[in-house]
Amino acid sequence: MFTGIVTHIGNVRRIRPGPGGALRMEVESGLPDSALGIGDSVAHDGCCLTVVEAGAEGDTRWHALDVSAETVSRTTLGVWQEGQAVNLEAAARFGDAIGGHHVLGHVDGCGIVETVEARGEDTLLAIDAPAALAPLIAEKGSIAVDGVSLTVNGVTDLEDGARFTINIIPHTSKATVIGGYHPGRRVNLEIDPLARYVARLLAAGPPK
């Protein structure tokens, strides 16, 4: 699990196609060696991926990931480009402070940045979410956008989904890739895990 508090920004240094639509990626980062053991989990723009190789070239440290076709189909990773900056967070450990909220690293779907509006020193983002996620996004609830734990300001229903707004403080703009957002950008969304289970229980109805 993760907390949605991004600690590093990495850069995609290599992308290679794999069998059946899978991808092999290498990412440069400043993550410590303790977070890059083979088999360790690291969230990349909110997507939990397993470190399969790690190394260094001079002062540049990198790690490799195998991305399944399923992950490619459900996240923004399929449109990543070499040189792209990505949010990174190592898996939480028992005893760590939970500064954000409970984030699984299991992306529910992709949203589209609709507007980016300056509000004094802050930035107000409006993001369109698909219809499947619309009922699960609530005002003042938590949501992870590209792995960043954020609070929903408000939600407006649309014919084909929902538009929600979030306020970004200057620190978040500087410490994550959100500072480079522009209208039309696709982003990974993970709704509050509790909402998933409530929706499933309601859909299933009372036990028979």
C-alpha positions as CSV (number, residue, x, y, z in Angstrom):
1,M,0.0,0.0,0.0
2,F,0.9,3.7,-0.3
3,T,-0.1,7.0,1.2
4,G,-0.3,9.2,-1.8
5,I,2.6,11.4,-0.7
6,V,5.0,11.5,-3.6
7,T,8.7,11.5,-2.5
8,H,10.6,11.6,-5.8
9,I,10.1,12.5,-9.5
10,G,11.6,10.0,-11.9
11,N,12.2,10.1,-15.6
12,V,11.4,7.4,-18.1
13,R,14.6,6.5,-19.8
14,R,13.7,3.5,-22.0
15,I,10.5,1.8,-23.2
16,R,10.5,-1.5,-25.1
17,P,7.5,-3.5,-26.4
18,G,7.0,-6.9,-24.9
19,P,4.8,-9.9,-25.9
20,G,1.0,-9.5,-26.1
21,G,1.0,-5.7,-25.6
22,A,3.1,-5.7,-22.5
23,L,6.0,-3.2,-22.0
24,R,9.4,-3.2,-20.4
25,M,10.3,0.2,-18.9
26,E,13.4,1.7,-17.2
27,V,13.0,4.7,-15.0
28,E,15.8,6.9,-13.6
29,S,15.2,8.1,-10.0
30,G,16.7,9.2,-6.7
31,L,14.9,6.6,-4.7
32,P,17.2,4.9,-2.1
33,D,18.5,1.4,-2.6
34,S,16.3,0.3,0.2
35,A,13.3,0.9,-1.9
36,L,14.6,-0.7,-5.1
37,G,15.2,-4.3,-4.1
38,I,14.1,-6.9,-6.7
39,G,10.5,-7.6,-6.0
40,D,9.8,-4.3,-4.2
41,S,6.7,-2.3,-5.1
42,V,6.9,1.3,-6.3
43,A,4.0,3.5,-7.4
44,H,4.6,5.2,-10.7
45,D,2.1,7.9,-11.3
46,G,-0.1,6.0,-8.9
47,C,0.3,2.6,-10.5
48,C,1.9,-0.1,-8.3
49,L,4.7,-1.8,-10.2
50,T,7.3,-4.4,-9.2
51,V,11.0,-3.7,-9.5
52,V,12.5,-6.4,-11.6
53,E,16.0,-5.0,-12.1
54,A,18.0,-2.1,-10.7
55,G,21.4,-0.6,-11.5
56,A,23.5,2.6,-11.9
57,E,25.5,4.3,-14.6
58,G,27.8,6.9,-13.0
59,D,25.6,9.0,-10.7
60,T,22.4,7.9,-12.5
61,R,20.4,5.2,-10.8
62,W,17.6,3.3,-12.6
63,H,15.2,0.5,-12.1
64,A,13.3,-1.7,-14.6
65,L,9.6,-2.7,-14.7
66,D,7.5,-5.2,-16.6
67,V,4.2,-3.7,-17.4
68,S,1.4,-6.1,-18.3
69,A,-1.1,-5.6,-21.1
70,E,-3.8,-5.3,-18.5
71,T,-2.0,-2.4,-16.8
72,V,-1.3,-0.7,-20.2
73,S,-5.0,-0.9,-21.0
74,R,-6.2,0.6,-17.7
75,T,-3.7,3.4,-17.1
76,T,-1.8,6.1,-18.8
77,L,1.4,4.0,-19.1
78,G,0.6,3.1,-22.7
79,V,1.1,6.7,-23.8
80,W,4.2,7.3,-21.7
81,Q,7.2,8.6,-23.7
82,E,10.9,8.4,-23.0
83,G,12.1,11.4,-21.1
84,Q,8.7,11.8,-19.4
85,A,8.6,12.8,-15.7
86,V,6.6,10.5,-13.4
87,N,5.6,10.6,-9.7
88,L,7.3,8.0,-7.5
89,E,6.4,6.7,-4.1
90,A,8.0,3.6,-2.4
91,A,5.6,1.2,-0.6
92,A,4.7,2.3,2.9
93,R,6.2,0.4,5.8
94,F,4.7,-0.3,9.2
95,G,5.3,2.7,11.4
96,D,5.4,5.2,8.6
97,A,3.4,8.4,8.9
98,I,0.2,8.3,6.9
99,G,0.2,11.8,5.5
100,G,-2.2,11.2,2.7
101,H,-4.8,8.4,2.6
102,H,-4.9,4.7,2.1
103,V,-3.8,4.2,-1.6
104,L,-3.5,0.8,-3.1
105,G,-1.7,1.7,-6.3
106,H,-4.5,-0.1,-8.3
107,V,-5.6,2.5,-10.9
108,D,-9.4,2.5,-11.4
109,G,-9.4,4.4,-14.7
110,C,-8.1,7.5,-16.5
111,G,-9.4,11.0,-16.3
112,I,-8.8,14.0,-18.5
113,V,-7.7,17.4,-17.2
114,E,-10.4,19.9,-18.4
115,T,-9.1,23.2,-17.0
116,V,-6.0,24.5,-15.1
117,E,-6.8,27.8,-13.3
118,A,-4.6,30.0,-11.2
119,R,-6.2,31.0,-7.8
120,G,-3.6,33.3,-6.2
121,E,-0.6,31.1,-5.4
122,D,-2.8,27.9,-5.7
123,T,-4.0,26.1,-8.8
124,L,-7.6,24.8,-9.3
125,L,-7.8,21.8,-11.5
126,A,-11.0,20.4,-13.1
127,I,-10.8,16.8,-14.2
128,D,-13.3,14.7,-16.1
129,A,-13.8,11.1,-14.8
130,P,-15.5,8.3,-16.7
131,A,-19.0,7.2,-16.0
132,A,-17.9,4.0,-14.1
133,L,-16.1,6.1,-11.5
134,A,-18.6,9.0,-11.3
135,P,-20.7,7.6,-8.4
136,L,-17.6,6.8,-6.4
137,I,-16.2,10.4,-6.2
138,A,-17.6,12.5,-3.4
139,E,-17.1,16.1,-2.3
140,K,-14.5,16.3,0.5
141,G,-13.6,12.7,-0.2
142,S,-10.1,11.5,-1.1
143,I,-8.9,10.7,-4.5
144,A,-5.4,9.8,-5.9
145,V,-4.5,11.6,-9.1
146,D,-1.3,10.2,-10.7
147,G,-0.6,8.8,-7.2
148,V,-1.0,12.1,-5.4
149,S,-3.4,12.1,-2.4
150,L,-5.9,14.9,-2.9
151,T,-9.2,16.2,-1.5
152,V,-12.1,16.6,-3.9
153,N,-13.5,20.2,-3.7
154,G,-16.7,19.5,-5.6
155,V,-18.3,17.2,-8.1
156,T,-20.6,17.9,-11.1
157,D,-22.4,15.1,-12.9
158,L,-22.0,15.0,-16.7
159,E,-23.9,12.9,-19.3
160,D,-20.9,10.6,-19.7
161,G,-19.2,10.8,-16.2
162,A,-18.4,13.5,-13.7
163,R,-16.2,16.5,-13.4
164,F,-14.5,17.1,-10.1
165,T,-12.3,19.9,-8.9
166,I,-9.2,19.8,-6.7
167,N,-7.0,22.6,-5.2
168,I,-3.3,22.3,-5.6
169,I,-0.9,24.2,-3.3
170,P,2.5,25.5,-4.5
171,H,4.4,22.7,-2.7
172,T,2.4,20.0,-4.5
173,S,3.0,21.7,-7.9
174,K,6.7,21.8,-7.3
175,A,7.1,18.3,-5.7
176,T,5.0,16.4,-8.3
177,V,4.3,16.3,-12.0
178,I,1.0,18.1,-11.4
179,G,2.8,21.4,-11.8
180,G,3.1,20.5,-15.5
181,Y,-0.5,19.6,-16.1
182,H,-2.3,21.2,-19.1
183,P,-5.9,20.8,-20.5
184,G,-6.3,17.5,-22.3
185,R,-3.7,15.5,-20.3
186,R,-4.7,12.0,-19.3
187,V,-4.2,11.1,-15.6
188,N,-4.5,8.0,-13.5
189,L,-7.3,8.0,-11.0
190,E,-7.7,5.8,-7.9
191,I,-10.9,6.4,-5.9
192,D,-11.0,5.9,-2.2
193,P,-10.8,2.0,-1.7
194,L,-13.7,2.1,0.8
195,A,-16.0,3.4,-2.0
196,R,-15.2,0.3,-4.1
197,Y,-16.4,-2.1,-1.4
198,V,-19.5,0.0,-0.6
199,A,-20.5,0.0,-4.3
200,R,-19.9,-3.7,-4.6
201,L,-22.0,-4.5,-1.5
202,L,-24.8,-2.2,-2.7
203,A,-24.8,-3.9,-6.1
204,A,-24.8,-7.4,-4.7
205,G,-27.8,-6.7,-2.4
206,P,-28.6,-8.5,0.9
207,P,-27.2,-12.0,1.4
208,K,-29.4,-14.7,0.1
